[in-house]
Amino acid sequence: MNRNVCIAGGGIAGLASALALARVGWQAQVHERAPVFAEVGAGVQLGPNVTRILHAWGLHTALQAVAAFPDQLQARSALSGEVLATLPLGTQMQTRYGAPYVTLHRADLHQLLHEGALRQGVEVLAGSAVQSLQTDGRCVTAQLEHATQHLAHEADLAVVADGVWSQLRQQVLTDGEVQPTGHLAYRTLLRQSDLPAHLRTNDVTVWMGPNVHVVHYPVRGGEWLNLVVLTEGQMPGVSADDLQSWNAQQTSEQTAHDLQAALRGSCSRLQELVHAAAAWRAWPLCGRPAMQGVHQHGQGRVALVGDAAHPMLPYLAQGAGMAIEDAAALGQQLAHAGDVAAQVQAFAAQRWQRNAQVQRAAMRNGQVFHAHGPVRWGRDWALRLAGPVLMDQPWLYSHKVLG
């Protein structure tokens, strides 16, 4: 088989798709608009539904070298500091679902996918942008801008993986741009050895407060702690360019003021941890409604994957995971010679409802995490009573894309 695929976007979704397709015989070419081929951001969590795919792709050793393996997931009250519930991770997650729960830096995940793709013969081009796609039923023609040259590239398949602000999605689906959600994330990384002993941890912890929650977990083998404060609000005067950035323009004084306001009344331990951080990235969260149908995942010979197809709020920690699931499913559907457009439609039919379910669950989690008044009291009571049952996600973690 000598079929070729043009992939727009060299992030996690694009590289995972390239790797999955190259493993089943496709010649993959990845075009990344940025001049330097790298991933931005901070931490990412991967459940067993995702790590079993990485293992199947032969990335077990590479993952083991860079990931952290948290002991447990804790749900805590941001106000009182009380541990409301605990879900064991570690060996229990491995035993129950057949694959581990890991946390790692996004750049480390990006690098292991990049290296895995290169080993499979994927061609990766930085400073190369897919400007448009045209399909005539026989092939897809990508108009490229690479090193100041404008080129046309014919492919049997195109994969749109250029992220939440995908311009190619607009050409394919014409359904408008993503919109601000009114939620903000402030991200930072802390070296654990710089923290006092009582703040160091190998757990994933979610602190829940009124209109805010804080998440932290170990990355880079546990040497660093990824810390994220997620709150509700707007950023007056933020430009469209800043909305598209992981690092919207704010002064350190503005960030300190916003964090202090968001965490007013929270317990001393949480305050101490947040105050230990010196440098923060402000990230306005933008998104779309949950997927509405099969057409949003594929059109003819064009497949949409990851955030280009289904941007998600980070409240279920599955954005990267769903991109990797998409890639595995795409490779599975295109593993054999056949009608490419029909295979893309089969992929879309397989994936859209799963991704819509995850999108909706993430939105619900945001409401639960940020609850106040009687709803907060009910949430806390339910967690104390049946926390492990509520926190486990069998429908999510037991899902298998690859048999």
C-alpha positions in Angstrom: 0.0 0.0 0.0 1.4 3.4 -0.9 -1.1 6.0 0.3 -0.1 9.4 1.6 -1.7 11.7 4.1 -1.2 15.5 4.7 -1.6 16.4 8.3 -2.1 20.1 9.3 -0.8 20.7 12.8 2.2 19.3 14.6 0.8 19.2 18.1 -0.3 16.2 20.1 -3.3 15.5 17.8 -1.3 15.8 14.6 1.7 13.8 15.7 -0.5 11.0 17.2 -2.4 10.8 13.9 0.8 10.7 11.9 2.2 7.9 14.1 -1.1 5.9 14.0 -1.4 6.1 10.2 2.3 5.4 9.6 2.0 2.3 11.7 -0.6 0.9 9.2 1.4 1.8 6.1 0.5 5.4 5.3 3.2 7.9 4.2 2.6 10.8 6.5 3.7 14.4 6.2 3.1 16.8 9.1 3.0 20.5 8.5 3.4 22.7 11.6 2.9 26.5 11.1 5.3 27.4 14.0 9.0 27.9 13.0 10.1 25.9 16.0 8.7 22.4 16.4 7.7 22.3 20.1 4.7 22.0 22.4 3.6 24.7 24.8 1.7 24.4 28.0 2.3 22.6 31.3 0.9 19.3 32.6 -1.4 16.7 31.2 -3.1 13.7 32.7 -3.6 10.5 30.8 -6.0 7.8 32.0 -5.8 4.0 31.2 -8.0 4.6 28.1 -5.0 6.5 26.6 -1.9 4.9 28.1 -3.0 1.5 26.7 -2.9 3.1 23.2 0.6 4.5 23.8 1.7 1.0 25.0 0.3 -0.6 21.9 2.2 1.9 19.8 5.5 0.8 21.4 5.9 3.9 23.6 5.8 2.1 27.0 9.5 2.7 27.8 9.5 6.3 26.6 6.4 7.0 28.7 7.9 5.3 31.7 11.0 7.6 31.5 9.2 10.9 31.6 5.9 10.3 33.4 4.9 10.5 37.0 2.6 7.7 38.5 0.4 9.4 41.1 -0.6 7.4 44.2 -4.2 8.7 44.4 -6.7 11.4 43.4 -7.9 13.6 46.2 -10.9 15.8 46.3 -10.6 18.6 48.9 -12.5 21.6 50.0 -10.7 24.8 49.1 -12.3 26.6 52.0 -11.7 24.2 54.9 -8.9 22.0 53.4 -10.9 18.9 54.3 -10.1 15.8 52.3 -13.6 14.9 51.0 -12.8 11.7 49.1 -9.9 9.7 47.8 -9.6 7.5 44.7 -6.6 5.1 44.6 -4.6 5.3 41.4 -1.2 3.5 41.2 -1.4 -0.3 41.1 -5.2 -0.3 41.6 -5.8 1.6 38.4 -3.4 -0.7 36.6 -5.2 -3.8 38.0 -8.7 -2.6 37.3 -8.2 -1.2 33.8 -5.0 -3.0 32.5 -3.0 0.2 32.0 -1.7 3.0 34.3 -2.8 6.5 35.1 0.0 8.9 34.5 0.8 12.6 34.7 3.4 14.3 32.6 4.6 17.6 31.0 2.9 18.3 27.7 6.3 18.9 26.1 7.4 15.4 27.2 4.3 13.8 25.7 4.9 15.8 22.5 8.5 14.7 22.3 7.8 11.0 22.7 5.1 11.2 20.0 7.5 13.2 17.8 10.3 10.6 18.2 7.8 7.7 17.7 6.6 9.3 14.5 10.1 9.9 13.1 10.9 6.2 13.8 7.9 5.3 11.7 9.2 7.4 8.8 6.9 10.4 9.2 8.1 13.6 7.6 7.7 16.5 9.9 8.0 20.1 8.5 8.2 23.1 10.8 7.5 26.6 9.4 5.0 24.9 7.0 1.4 25.9 7.0 -1.6 24.3 5.2 -3.5 27.3 4.0 -6.4 25.5 2.3 -7.8 22.1 1.3 -9.7 21.2 -1.9 -11.0 17.8 -2.6 -12.4 16.4 -5.9 -13.2 12.9 -4.8 -10.0 11.5 -6.2 -7.6 13.2 -3.9 -7.1 16.2 -1.6 -5.0 19.2 -2.7 -3.4 21.1 0.1 -2.1 24.6 -0.6 1.0 25.0 1.4 3.1 28.0 2.5 6.6 26.7 3.3 9.8 28.7 3.6 8.1 31.6 1.7 7.2 29.3 -1.1 3.6 28.5 -2.1 3.2 24.9 -3.1 0.4 22.5 -4.0 0.5 19.0 -2.5 -1.8 16.2 -3.5 -2.7 13.5 -0.9 -5.1 10.7 -0.6 -6.2 12.0 2.8 -6.0 15.2 4.8 -6.1 15.4 8.6 -7.1 18.7 10.2 -5.2 18.8 13.6 -4.5 22.5 13.8 -6.0 23.1 17.2 -8.9 25.0 18.8 -8.5 28.0 16.6 -8.4 25.9 13.4 -8.8 28.0 10.3 -9.1 24.8 8.2 -12.2 23.8 10.2 -13.8 27.1 9.1 -13.1 26.1 5.4 -14.5 22.6 5.9 -17.4 23.2 8.2 -18.1 27.0 8.0 -19.5 26.9 11.5 -17.8 30.0 13.0 -14.9 30.4 15.4 -14.6 29.2 19.0 -15.9 31.6 21.7 -14.6 32.6 25.1 -16.2 30.4 27.8 -15.8 32.9 30.6 -13.3 30.5 32.3 -9.6 31.3 32.9 -6.7 29.1 33.8 -3.6 30.3 35.6 -0.8 27.7 35.2 2.6 27.3 36.7 5.3 24.7 37.5 7.0 24.3 40.9 10.2 22.3 41.6 9.1 20.0 44.4 12.6 20.2 46.1 12.0 24.0 46.5 8.8 23.4 48.4 8.5 22.7 52.2 8.1 19.0 52.9 4.4 19.3 53.8 3.5 20.7 50.3 5.3 18.1 48.3 3.1 15.4 46.9 2.7 12.5 44.5 -1.1 12.9 44.4 -3.5 14.4 41.9 -5.4 16.9 44.0 -8.5 18.9 43.2 -9.4 21.8 45.6 -13.0 22.9 45.0 -14.3 26.4 46.0 -17.0 28.8 45.0 -16.5 29.8 41.3 -12.9 28.4 41.4 -10.9 25.2 41.7 -7.3 24.3 41.9 -5.6 21.3 40.4 -2.1 20.0 41.0 -0.1 16.9 40.2 3.5 15.7 39.7 5.2 15.8 36.3 8.7 14.9 35.0 9.0 11.8 37.2 7.7 13.7 40.2 10.4 16.3 40.3 8.0 19.1 39.4 4.5 20.0 40.4 2.0 21.3 37.8 -0.3 23.8 39.5 -3.4 25.3 37.8 -6.0 27.7 39.2 -9.2 27.7 37.2 -11.7 30.4 37.8 -14.6 32.2 36.2 -14.4 35.7 34.8 -13.3 37.8 31.9 -10.1 39.5 30.9 -11.0 43.1 29.9 -9.0 44.4 27.0 -7.6 41.0 26.0 -7.0 40.9 22.2 -8.0 38.1 19.8 -4.3 37.2 19.6 -4.1 36.9 23.4 -7.1 34.7 23.4 -5.2 32.3 21.2 -2.2 32.2 23.5 -1.4 30.1 26.5 0.1 33.3 28.0 -2.3 36.1 27.7 -0.8 39.5 28.5 -1.1 40.3 32.1 1.3 41.9 34.5 2.4 40.0 37.6 0.5 42.4 39.7 -2.7 41.8 37.8 -2.2 38.0 38.1 -1.5 38.3 41.8 -4.7 40.4 42.3 -6.8 38.0 40.3 -5.6 34.9 42.2 -6.0 36.6 45.5 -9.6 37.5 44.6 -10.4 34.1 43.3 -9.0 32.3 46.4 -10.3 34.7 49.0 -11.4 32.6 52.0 -9.5 29.5 51.0 -7.5 27.5 53.6 -4.0 28.4 54.6 -2.4 25.3 53.0 -3.8 26.1 49.6 -2.8 29.8 50.0 0.7 28.8 50.9 1.1 26.6 47.8 -0.2 29.3 45.4 2.0 31.9 47.0 5.0 29.7 46.4 4.7 30.2 42.7 6.5 33.2 41.1 5.6 33.0 37.4 2.2 32.3 36.0 0.7 31.9 32.5 -2.8 33.2 32.0 -4.9 31.1 29.6 -8.4 32.3 28.6 -10.4 29.1 27.9 -12.3 29.1 24.6 -14.5 26.4 23.2 -17.6 25.1 21.3 -20.8 23.3 22.2 -20.5 19.5 22.4 -20.3 17.8 19.0 -23.7 17.6 17.2 -23.1 15.0 14.6 -20.8 12.8 12.4 -20.2 15.6 10.0 -18.0 17.5 12.5 -15.4 14.7 12.4 -15.1 14.1 8.7 -16.0 15.4 5.3 -15.1 13.3 2.3 -11.3 12.6 2.4 -10.8 15.2 5.2 -10.8 14.0 8.9 -10.8 16.4 11.8 -9.2 15.4 15.1 -8.4 16.7 18.5 -9.3 20.3 19.4 -10.0 21.2 15.8 -13.0 18.8 16.0 -14.0 19.0 19.7 -12.3 21.5 22.0 -12.9 20.6 25.6 -12.8 22.4 28.9 -10.0 20.8 31.0 -12.3 19.7 33.8 -12.2 16.0 32.9 -8.5 16.1 32.0 -9.2 14.4 28.6 -8.3 16.9 25.9 -5.0 15.2 25.0 -6.5 11.8 25.7 -9.4 12.3 23.2 -6.9 13.5 20.5 -4.9 10.3 21.0 -8.0 8.2 20.9 -9.0 10.0 17.7 -5.6 9.1 16.2 -5.9 5.5 17.1 -9.4 5.2 15.7 -8.4 6.8 12.5 -5.5 4.5 12.0 -7.7 1.5 12.8 -10.3 2.5 10.2 -7.6 3.2 7.5 -5.5 0.2 8.2 -6.6 -1.6 4.9 -7.0 -0.5 1.3 -10.5 0.8 0.5 -12.7 3.8 -0.2 -10.9 6.5 1.8 -14.0 8.7 2.1 -16.1 5.8 3.4 -13.3 5.0 5.9 -13.3 8.6 7.1 -17.0 8.4 7.6 -16.7 5.2 9.6 -14.1 6.9 11.8 -16.4 9.9 12.3 -19.3 7.7 13.2 -17.1 5.8 15.7 -15.9 8.9 17.4 -18.3 11.7 17.5 -20.7 10.5 20.2 -17.8 9.5 22.5 -16.2 12.9 22.2 -19.6 14.7 22.7 -20.1 12.6 25.9 -16.6 13.7 27.2 -17.2 17.3 26.3 -20.5 17.3 28.2 -19.0 15.6 31.2 -16.2 18.2 31.4 -18.8 21.0 31.3 -20.7 19.3 34.2 -17.5 18.9 36.2 -16.9 22.6 35.9 -20.3 23.3 37.5 -19.7 20.7 40.2 -16.2 21.9 41.0 -17.3 25.6 41.2 -20.6 25.0 43.1 -21.6 27.2 46.1 -24.4 27.4 48.6 -26.6 24.3 49.0 -25.3 22.7 45.9 -21.7 22.8 47.4 -23.0 21.3 50.6 -24.7 18.5 48.7 -21.6 17.8 46.6 -19.4 17.6 49.7 -21.9 15.3 51.5 -22.0 13.0 48.4 -18.2 12.8 48.2 -17.9 12.0 51.9 -20.5 9.2 51.5 -19.5 7.7 48.1 -16.4 9.5 46.9 -14.5 6.6 45.2 -17.6 5.5 43.3 -18.3 9.0 42.1 -14.7 9.8 41.2 -14.0 6.6 39.3 -15.0 6.7 35.6 -15.4 3.2 34.2 -17.2 4.5 31.1 -14.2 6.6 30.4 -11.2 4.5 31.4 -12.4 1.1 30.2 -12.9 2.3 26.7 -10.7 0.5 24.1 -10.1 1.9 20.7 -7.5 -0.8 19.8 -8.4 -4.4 20.5 
